[in-house]
Structure formats: C-alpha cells, structure tokens
Amino acid sequence: MKRKDSMRPKNGFVEALPFFALVAVIIQIAVLTYDAVAKRTENKGQIAIIMLVVVLVLALVCTVFDKIRRKITVDRPVEKILWATQRIAAGDFSVRLGTAHPYGKYNEYDLIIENLNTLAEELGKSKLLKVDFISNVSHELKTPLAVIRNYAALLQTDLDEETRDKYVKTVSRAAKRLSDLVTNILKLNKLENQDVEPEKELVDLTASISQTVVEFEEWIERKNITLDCDLDDLKIVSSPSYLEIVWNNLLSNAVKFTGENGLITVRLREKDGDAVITVTDTGCGISPETGARIFDKFYQGDTSHAQEGNGLGLALVKKVIDVIGGEISVRSELGKGSSFTVILKGVEHAR
C-alpha cells in the first residue's frame, strides 16, 4: 500500500508554467507587432485596427489553448471520476481508475482517483464479508432448526419412554446451540459496531478465572480430565463481563477438544507489568493452516466437533481482547494439544 504522506500533489506553480509561458509569448508578440506597425505607419487609426486584430487573434489562440488544456487536465479526469462514482453508487465495487501522472507527481485529481480506488476496494471487501457472514449464519441456523423440527415431529408419534427422553435431550441440545449462536452473533455485532468504550473497574483476575473454572467442573469430572490451575494473585482495571467471555470460550474449547483422561493447565502470571494468562490442553491440536484462521468468524478447524460449536467463540474472544486492550496468540501441534496465551496490560497487585 502506498504511503499517504507521500501522495502529495505536485507543485501548482509548475503546472501553471505552460500557461504563464503562453501569456508571456502573447505579450511579446503584441509588443513586437506594435513596434513593427508603428515603424511603417504613423496613422493611429490604422495602428489601432491592426492591434485590435492581433489582440483578437491572440485571444482566440489563448481561448483554444485553454480549452484544450482544460479538456486534458480537468474535463477528462472529472468525467472518469463521475463515471466511477456512478458505478460505485450502483453497487459495482470492481471499479478501478488509472492516474494521469506517475506516483510522486500526483495532482489533486490523481489523489481523488487513488482515494476512490481505495474506497471501492474496501467496500468490495465489506460486501464480500457481509455476504459470507450472512451465508454462514444461514447455514449455522439451518442445522439446529432442522434437528428441532425433525425431532419435534417424531415426538408427536408413539414412542417408548427411553426413546422419547433421548429425543427430548436432542431437541434441548439443538435449542441450546441455536441460543448460543444467536447470543454470540449479537455480542460480536455489538462489539464490532460500538463506538463507546466498555465500562472498566478493578477486577480480581484470580477470582474471575477461578469462578469460570468452577462452572466447568462437572464437565471436567465427566471426562476424567486432570485440571492444573496455578494462579498468581493479580488485579487489573478492565471489564468483568468482557473477561468472562474470554475465560468461558477458552476453557470451553479446552474441555471440548481434550479427550478422556487428558490434562488442562491454566496459568496466571505477571510479566513486565502485564498479566499473562495461558490455557493449555492435551487435545487434538491444530495444524498451522488452521492456526492462521482460528480467529476467523465461523471457522472450525476440527469438523468432528462442529455439532458442539458454531465457529464464533474465538472470533468473539479476539474482538473482546482488541476492545479491552490486549493480545491473544495460539501455539499448537496436531495430536499434542493447544496453548492459548492472553496478555492484558497494566497489572495492579492485590493487597
């Protein structure tokens, strides 16, 4: 991408030099013509008529020159810009215009054209993201809705108690997945479109993480997972509800992707005045290709667990971290597990 501070229009005086030279030549021609006529005749009326004709001819030359100059330097770029804005307004974001001058010698019209090209490109990306987002949302909504519809129909038939109970639980899980999807979409949309900073307060990180861990105890015990928590006593000024979203999603993924008798490690440490939180599991791990897209909306690297999520959790976590001010990274290896690290700025030690 070209640096905006280098895209300055070329000097206006340089652009005016041709017109300045033309005016100087015309004045010189008029002076020389007057001298030549004055030497041949002393008739002032004749001199006036000749000079009038000369002035009219020179004025005509100036007018034609200015018309050609304006056609090349003003009308053509304005017509191109008008055409481009009409296409963009009509929804065609593939429009790209070429500049009249090389980079570094741009005039004002070249800068407008560059800005229009950038605008069209960004609008095109936004449109693509919007279409992709709607497509993904529609796809994610169809699956639990289809499950609910089909099993609701089956529940209206004659079933034994065991089968009925199984179908009810299936409908309940599908309804929860649908509810979680809508909730995450609303949260993500709010984060992406809000201009107001979240309300912050002094948060006990140790208590915040511990409380979330407790909520997963039953699930952890059911899979006989060993949980190793080592949390320093740290406090930080942040948003409690936003941090809850982060811990909930990271621990949920760790438990979900860790098999029976696995290990989950949660660490809270201070490093250079920052709080460093690490959630590590011995689950299936992810490939480098998946790791590069793990924070994208609706992206699910392990499709075997697709029925347990909707691909929005880590995208939501990444957005939350960006909003509250921090960093998140992942280190993983296929078959050996994953480790997510969150860095939050500005630790205040508990007293």
C-alpha positions as CSV (number, residue, x, y, z in Angstrom):
1,M,0.0,0.0,0.0
2,K,1.3,3.4,-0.9
3,R,2.1,5.8,2.0
4,K,-0.5,8.5,2.2
5,D,2.0,11.1,3.4
6,S,4.0,10.7,0.1
7,M,0.9,11.2,-2.0
8,R,1.1,14.9,-2.3
9,P,0.0,16.8,-5.4
10,K,2.8,18.3,-7.5
11,N,3.6,22.0,-7.2
12,G,0.8,24.2,-8.6
13,F,3.4,26.7,-9.9
14,V,4.9,24.0,-12.1
15,E,1.5,23.1,-13.6
16,A,0.9,26.8,-14.4
17,L,4.2,27.3,-16.2
18,P,2.9,26.4,-19.7
19,F,0.1,28.9,-19.4
20,F,2.5,31.5,-18.0
21,A,4.8,31.0,-20.9
22,L,1.9,31.3,-23.4
23,V,0.9,34.7,-21.9
24,A,4.4,35.9,-22.0
25,V,4.8,34.9,-25.6
26,I,1.5,36.6,-26.5
27,I,2.5,39.8,-24.8
28,Q,5.9,39.7,-26.6
29,I,4.1,39.1,-29.9
30,A,1.8,42.1,-29.3
31,V,4.7,44.4,-28.4
32,L,6.8,43.3,-31.4
33,T,3.7,43.7,-33.7
34,Y,3.1,47.2,-32.4
35,D,6.7,48.2,-32.9
36,A,6.7,46.8,-36.5
37,V,3.4,48.6,-37.4
38,A,4.5,51.8,-35.7
39,K,7.7,51.9,-37.9
40,R,5.7,51.5,-41.1
41,T,2.9,54.0,-40.4
42,E,2.1,56.9,-38.2
43,N,-1.7,56.5,-38.7
44,K,-3.0,55.9,-35.3
45,G,-6.3,54.6,-36.5
46,Q,-4.6,52.1,-38.7
47,I,-2.3,51.0,-35.9
48,A,-5.4,50.6,-33.6
49,I,-7.2,48.4,-36.1
50,I,-4.1,46.2,-36.7
51,M,-3.5,45.8,-33.0
52,L,-7.2,45.0,-32.4
53,V,-7.0,42.3,-35.0
54,V,-3.8,41.0,-33.4
55,V,-5.3,41.0,-29.9
56,L,-8.4,39.2,-31.2
57,V,-6.3,36.5,-32.9
58,L,-4.1,36.1,-29.8
59,A,-7.2,36.0,-27.6
60,L,-8.6,33.3,-29.8
61,V,-5.3,31.3,-29.6
62,C,-5.4,31.7,-25.8
63,T,-9.0,30.5,-25.7
64,V,-8.3,27.5,-27.8
65,F,-5.2,26.6,-25.8
66,D,-7.1,26.9,-22.5
67,K,-10.0,24.8,-23.9
68,I,-7.6,22.1,-24.9
69,R,-5.8,22.4,-21.5
70,R,-9.0,22.1,-19.6
71,K,-10.2,19.2,-21.7
72,I,-7.0,17.3,-20.9
73,T,-6.3,18.4,-17.3
74,V,-9.8,18.9,-15.9
75,D,-12.7,17.5,-18.0
76,R,-11.2,14.1,-18.6
77,P,-10.3,13.3,-15.0
78,V,-13.6,14.7,-13.8
79,E,-15.6,12.6,-16.3
80,K,-13.6,9.5,-15.1
81,I,-14.3,10.3,-11.5
82,L,-18.0,10.9,-12.2
83,W,-18.3,7.6,-14.1
84,A,-16.5,5.8,-11.2
85,T,-18.8,7.3,-8.5
86,Q,-21.9,6.4,-10.5
87,R,-20.7,2.8,-10.8
88,I,-19.8,2.6,-7.1
89,A,-23.2,4.1,-6.2
90,A,-24.8,1.4,-8.3
91,G,-23.0,-1.3,-6.3
92,D,-20.1,-2.1,-8.7
93,F,-17.1,-2.1,-6.4
94,S,-14.8,-3.6,-9.0
95,V,-14.2,-0.1,-10.5
96,R,-10.5,1.0,-10.7
97,L,-9.2,4.1,-12.3
98,G,-5.7,4.9,-13.6
99,T,-3.9,8.1,-12.6
100,A,-2.7,10.6,-15.2
101,H,0.7,11.1,-13.6
102,P,3.3,8.7,-12.1
103,Y,3.4,8.2,-8.3
104,G,5.2,11.1,-6.6
105,K,3.9,13.6,-9.2
106,Y,0.2,13.3,-8.4
107,N,-2.1,16.3,-8.8
108,E,-5.4,16.7,-6.9
109,Y,-7.3,14.6,-9.4
110,D,-4.9,11.7,-9.1
111,L,-5.3,11.8,-5.3
112,I,-9.1,11.7,-5.7
113,I,-8.7,8.8,-8.1
114,E,-6.5,6.9,-5.6
115,N,-8.9,7.5,-2.8
116,L,-11.8,6.3,-5.0
117,N,-9.9,3.1,-5.8
118,T,-9.2,2.5,-2.1
119,L,-12.9,3.2,-1.3
120,A,-14.1,0.8,-4.0
121,E,-11.7,-1.9,-2.7
122,E,-12.8,-1.5,0.9
123,L,-16.5,-1.5,0.0
124,G,-15.9,-4.6,-2.1
125,K,-14.3,-6.4,0.9
126,S,-17.1,-5.3,3.2
127,K,-19.7,-6.6,0.7
128,L,-17.9,-9.9,0.4
129,L,-17.6,-10.2,4.2
130,K,-21.3,-9.3,4.6
131,V,-22.4,-11.9,2.1
132,D,-20.1,-14.5,3.6
133,F,-21.3,-13.7,7.1
134,I,-25.0,-14.0,6.1
135,S,-24.3,-17.2,4.3
136,N,-22.5,-18.7,7.3
137,V,-25.2,-17.5,9.7
138,S,-27.9,-19.0,7.5
139,H,-26.0,-22.3,7.3
140,E,-25.5,-22.4,11.1
141,L,-29.1,-21.6,11.8
142,K,-30.4,-24.3,9.5
143,T,-28.8,-27.2,11.2
144,P,-30.2,-26.8,14.8
145,L,-33.6,-25.7,13.3
146,A,-33.7,-28.8,11.2
147,V,-32.9,-31.0,14.2
148,I,-35.6,-29.3,16.3
149,R,-38.2,-29.6,13.5
150,N,-37.5,-33.2,12.8
151,Y,-37.3,-34.5,16.4
152,A,-40.4,-32.4,17.4
153,A,-42.3,-34.2,14.7
154,L,-41.0,-37.6,15.9
155,L,-42.1,-36.7,19.5
156,Q,-45.7,-36.4,18.3
157,T,-45.6,-40.1,17.4
158,D,-46.0,-43.1,19.7
159,L,-42.6,-43.6,21.4
160,D,-41.4,-45.6,24.4
161,E,-40.2,-43.6,27.4
162,E,-36.5,-44.2,26.7
163,T,-36.7,-43.0,23.1
164,R,-38.8,-40.0,24.0
165,D,-36.3,-39.0,26.6
166,K,-33.5,-39.3,24.1
167,Y,-35.3,-37.2,21.5
168,V,-36.2,-34.5,24.1
169,K,-32.5,-34.2,25.1
170,T,-31.6,-33.9,21.4
171,V,-34.1,-31.1,20.9
172,S,-32.8,-29.4,24.1
173,R,-29.2,-29.6,22.8
174,A,-30.2,-28.2,19.4
175,A,-32.1,-25.4,21.1
176,K,-29.1,-24.5,23.3
177,R,-26.8,-24.5,20.3
178,L,-29.3,-22.2,18.5
179,S,-29.5,-19.9,21.5
180,D,-25.7,-19.8,21.9
181,L,-25.3,-18.9,18.2
182,V,-27.8,-16.0,18.4
183,T,-26.2,-14.8,21.6
184,N,-22.7,-14.9,20.1
185,I,-23.8,-13.1,16.9
186,L,-25.4,-10.3,19.0
187,K,-22.3,-10.0,21.2
188,L,-20.0,-9.9,18.2
189,N,-22.2,-7.4,16.3
190,K,-22.3,-5.2,19.4
191,L,-18.5,-5.3,19.8
192,E,-17.9,-4.6,16.1
193,N,-20.3,-1.6,15.8
194,Q,-20.0,0.1,19.2
195,D,-18.0,3.3,19.5
196,V,-18.2,3.6,23.3
197,E,-15.5,2.1,25.4
198,P,-16.7,-0.7,27.8
199,E,-17.1,0.3,31.4
200,K,-14.0,-0.7,33.4
201,E,-13.3,-1.4,37.0
202,L,-10.7,-3.1,39.2
203,V,-11.0,-6.8,38.5
204,D,-9.6,-9.6,40.6
205,L,-8.2,-11.8,37.8
206,T,-7.6,-14.8,40.1
207,A,-11.2,-14.8,41.3
208,S,-12.6,-14.1,37.8
209,I,-10.7,-17.1,36.3
210,S,-11.4,-19.4,39.2
211,Q,-15.2,-18.7,39.1
212,T,-15.2,-19.7,35.4
213,V,-13.2,-22.8,36.0
214,V,-15.7,-23.9,38.7
215,E,-18.5,-23.7,36.1
216,F,-16.8,-26.4,34.1
217,E,-16.0,-28.8,37.0
218,E,-18.9,-31.2,36.2
219,W,-17.9,-31.4,32.5
220,I,-14.2,-31.9,33.5
221,E,-15.1,-34.7,36.0
222,R,-17.3,-36.4,33.5
223,K,-14.4,-36.7,31.1
224,N,-12.0,-37.5,33.9
225,I,-9.7,-34.6,32.9
226,T,-6.9,-33.5,35.2
227,L,-7.1,-29.8,35.9
228,D,-3.9,-28.0,36.9
229,C,-4.6,-24.4,38.0
230,D,-1.8,-22.1,39.2
231,L,-2.9,-18.5,39.5
232,D,-0.9,-15.6,40.9
233,D,-2.8,-13.1,42.9
234,L,-3.3,-10.3,40.4
235,K,-5.7,-7.4,39.8
236,I,-6.3,-5.3,36.7
237,V,-8.5,-2.5,35.5
238,S,-10.8,-4.0,32.8
239,S,-14.4,-5.1,32.0
240,P,-15.5,-8.1,34.1
241,S,-18.2,-9.1,31.7
242,Y,-15.8,-9.0,28.7
243,L,-13.2,-11.0,30.6
244,E,-15.8,-13.6,31.4
245,I,-16.4,-14.1,27.7
246,V,-12.7,-14.8,27.2
247,W,-12.3,-17.3,30.0
248,N,-15.6,-19.0,29.1
249,N,-14.7,-19.6,25.5
250,L,-11.0,-20.6,26.1
251,L,-12.0,-23.1,28.8
252,S,-15.0,-24.4,26.9
253,N,-12.7,-25.2,23.9
254,A,-10.1,-26.7,26.1
255,V,-12.6,-29.1,27.7
256,K,-14.3,-29.8,24.4
257,F,-11.2,-30.8,22.5
258,T,-9.5,-32.7,25.3
259,G,-10.2,-36.4,25.4
260,E,-10.8,-38.7,28.3
261,N,-8.1,-38.7,31.0
262,G,-6.5,-35.6,29.4
263,L,-4.9,-32.6,31.1
264,I,-5.8,-28.9,31.1
265,T,-3.4,-26.4,32.6
266,V,-4.4,-22.8,33.5
267,R,-1.7,-20.3,34.5
268,L,-1.9,-16.7,35.6
269,R,1.4,-14.9,35.8
270,E,2.8,-11.3,35.9
271,K,5.4,-10.4,33.3
272,D,6.8,-6.9,32.8
273,G,3.8,-5.4,34.4
274,D,1.3,-7.4,32.2
275,A,-1.0,-10.2,33.2
276,V,-0.2,-13.3,31.2
277,I,-3.0,-16.0,31.1
278,T,-2.3,-19.3,29.5
279,V,-4.8,-22.1,28.9
280,T,-3.2,-25.3,27.7
281,D,-4.8,-28.7,26.8
282,T,-3.7,-32.1,25.6
283,G,-6.4,-32.3,23.0
284,C,-6.3,-32.9,19.3
285,G,-4.3,-29.8,18.4
286,I,-4.5,-27.8,15.2
287,S,-2.5,-27.5,12.0
288,P,-0.5,-24.4,11.0
289,E,-3.2,-23.7,8.3
290,T,-6.0,-23.9,10.9
291,G,-4.0,-21.8,13.4
292,A,-3.7,-19.0,10.8
293,R,-7.5,-18.8,10.6
294,I,-8.6,-19.9,14.1
295,F,-9.9,-16.4,15.0
296,D,-12.0,-16.0,11.8
297,K,-15.8,-16.0,12.1
298,F,-17.4,-19.4,11.7
299,Y,-14.1,-21.1,11.0
300,Q,-13.9,-24.6,12.6
301,G,-10.7,-26.5,12.1
302,D,-11.9,-29.7,13.7
303,T,-15.2,-30.6,12.0
304,S,-15.7,-33.6,14.2
305,H,-16.7,-31.2,17.0
306,A,-18.8,-29.0,14.7
307,Q,-22.1,-30.0,16.4
308,E,-20.7,-28.6,19.7
309,G,-20.0,-25.1,18.5
310,N,-20.6,-22.5,15.8
311,G,-17.1,-21.1,15.0
312,L,-17.8,-17.8,16.6
313,G,-16.3,-18.3,20.0
314,L,-12.6,-17.5,19.2
315,A,-13.7,-14.7,16.8
316,L,-15.6,-13.2,19.8
317,V,-12.6,-13.7,22.1
318,K,-10.3,-11.9,19.6
319,K,-12.7,-9.0,19.3
320,V,-13.1,-8.7,23.0
321,I,-9.3,-8.7,23.5
322,D,-8.9,-6.0,20.9
323,V,-11.6,-3.8,22.6
324,I,-10.3,-4.1,26.1
325,G,-6.7,-3.7,25.0
326,G,-4.5,-6.8,24.9
327,E,-3.1,-9.6,22.8
328,I,-4.0,-13.2,22.2
329,S,-2.0,-15.9,20.5
330,V,-2.1,-19.7,19.9
331,R,0.6,-22.3,19.9
332,S,-0.4,-25.8,18.8
333,E,0.7,-29.1,17.3
334,L,-1.5,-31.8,15.8
335,G,-2.1,-34.6,18.2
336,K,-0.4,-32.9,21.1
337,G,-2.8,-30.1,22.1
338,S,-3.0,-26.3,22.0
339,S,-2.0,-23.4,24.2
340,F,-3.7,-20.1,24.1
341,T,-2.0,-17.1,25.7
342,V,-3.7,-13.8,26.6
343,I,-1.7,-10.7,27.6
344,L,-3.5,-7.9,29.4
345,K,-1.9,-4.6,30.2
346,G,-1.5,-2.8,33.5
347,V,-1.4,-5.2,36.4
348,E,-2.3,-3.9,39.9
349,H,-1.1,-6.2,42.7
350,A,-3.6,-7.4,45.2
351,R,-3.2,-6.0,48.6
